[in-house]
Amino acid sequence: MIFSEQKALRHYLYSLFKSNKIKIVSSVIITLFSGLTRGGSIILLLPLLGLAGITGDSDQNSRAFKLTKAVWDILGISFTLYTCLIIYILLVLIHACLGYIKNLLDVSIVQEYKQNLRNELFSAVINSEWGFIKNAKNTHIFNNLIDEINNIGYSVNLAVNSFSTFALFFFYLATSLYVSIKMTFIASLCILPLLLVQRKLNNKAYKSGVAMYERHESLFNAVLEFINSFKLAKSYSFQGRYETEFRNITRQTVRDEYLFAKISAGTSILYEVGSAIIVSIILIWAIKVVHMPVVDLLLMIYIASKLLPTISSLIRVFQYTLNMLPSYEGVTNLLLKSRQNREENGDKLTVNGFPEKSIKLSRIGFRYDEEKPILDNFSCEIEVNKTTSILGASGRGKTTLVELLLGLLKPQAGKVLLDNIDLNEVNLADWRKMTAYIPQECFLFNATIRENLLWVKPAATESELQEVLKLVAGEFVFTLPKGLDTNVGDQGVRLSGGERQRIALARAMLRNPKMLILDEATNALDISNELMIKKAIDQLKGKITILIIAHNQYLHEGADETIDLEAVHSTLYPN
Ligand SMILES: Nc1ncnc2c1ncn2[C@@H]1O[C@H](COP(=O)(O)OP(=O)(O)OP(=O)(O)O)[C@@H](O)[C@H]1O
């Protein structure tokens, strides 16, 4: 974890307050007014009892009676049962309206906080370097973006309410001090032991939050892996194994939730019993020692009955916040790391008119981990508008080389040069706009064939789409009942592997790239379709730069240049 627990808590509260200062302060002010109207309506009930003759004359000397009468005198209205009832109804009405406004305000604070955090995290991740995303677990990103931010949102909701509860606490405390300073002091002393016991429970709440965070990730992992390997699981008849694994995770999730519920319930018991003891002490003090008037005594009991649950509720919110804190730390860590790995493009050179001659890899050193270099002091040159074959057995670094060329990965040593201009100085977004890369695992969106094609060129005309499809995909799209409007399903599942590759190729061609990179892009095609692709590529020869990675030898036929990574590997690993 980047933060310590306390630092994370401060960071969270500060970020929450900073996110929407005005709305949070307004919510607190509304709560205070709401508390005043509620308090006023309650205080008003006491003189009402006196006016109705229910309590005795001695209570007309009470503070509540005198206070109400003084307010009536200021307002210039006569102090009768009817005026008291009208003011009472008015206060209740104002209280209800303020409650309505506050509810809407709180919802907008929570939703805006969640929305901002989610947007910030998404844009930090999507703008980070490919090398960082490649090594981050999908489920980690997914879980933080979806589940953990929802969890934080729930906690924000409680926190926003507790800002108001906090304000109410001071209101009740002030009223309590007004009625009796001594009794308030005694009550505060009684609460101290409760707070000390509380500390242990708080620590447990945080630890249970850590376990819950890890469990959420396991759950997301299980779901995503299951979805991705559904066909494999079915064909190997592993449904039973999946079910057992899934049930284990959900059982542990319940156990974690239960543990936290126990901590929370324990806190409630502590405060319920503690409050009863405190109220008893106050009553003995008020009745036996200070002989308090009945009306003030009722007011005191009312305040105690409000103040103590307020403290208990604040403590439980605090505990829930501690339990949620690992989610906040998880989201913030991912946000910070993504920002640290941000792909900077700001003031870099726009790619305009270059490369005219060549793209060079100069003395490149690259490794994913310490032990195993993929490239070491490696140099090669790819001539512009020529076709270059990249050769080498599986795992020799062909895809890695392409990712270095596109600036998706950064070499630890050496440079990638576009006509002697260091790729580090170049605006990568610009550079990649000139290229079309078809990776081994072609991805299609769950949309129609037309939408998949238009993704790269939204303004493409119908005839452009048809032309490019005929060139690399053959007639198959036009024989489908819905033609271009056929939905391809999740990741293109409704098409065959070869059909998916042909659509992916058509999509890349539609981009009119200056450099086309085929990375095993035809490995699912039969010979006749592969020949069709070869023919289409041959038509582009000499017009654009083409890089071909293919295990099938004849796709390499007619290439102008060859980069042999097998030779590189033999030099690095002689045996
Ligand atoms: N993110 C990664 N972390 C660690 N090692 C990696 C990572 N990606 C690739 N490798 C390793 O780097 C080596 C080169 O991988 P690469 O995908 O570039 O090979 P390739 O020549 O394209 O292989 P193939 O022909 O099988 O696609 C492999 O040994 C692979 O295990």
The ligand as an ORCA input file, in Angstrom:
! r2SCAN-3c Opt
* xyz 0 1
  N       4.198     -9.197    -20.448
  C       5.177    -10.098    -20.475
  N       5.849    -10.379    -19.343
  C       6.861    -11.265    -19.347
  N       7.263    -11.931    -20.451
  C       6.634    -11.686    -21.606
  C       5.554    -10.772    -21.677
  N       5.101    -10.731    -22.947
  C       5.879    -11.601    -23.641
  N       6.787    -12.169    -22.836
  C       7.830    -13.136    -23.211
  O       8.632    -12.526    -24.199
  C       9.018    -13.474    -25.173
  C       8.698    -12.920    -26.571
  O       7.295    -12.814    -26.702
  P       6.628    -12.407    -28.084
  O       5.173    -12.413    -27.906
  O       7.265    -11.155    -28.551
  O       7.112    -13.619    -29.008
  P       6.703    -13.981    -30.493
  O       7.959    -14.202    -31.219
  O       5.750    -12.979    -31.036
  O       5.955    -15.369    -30.224
  P       4.779    -16.087    -31.063
  O       5.292    -16.391    -32.412
  O       4.524    -17.307    -30.259
  O       3.637    -15.130    -31.056
  C       8.288    -14.752    -24.845
  O       9.209    -15.655    -24.247
  C       7.231    -14.353    -23.858
  O       7.033    -15.353    -22.902
*
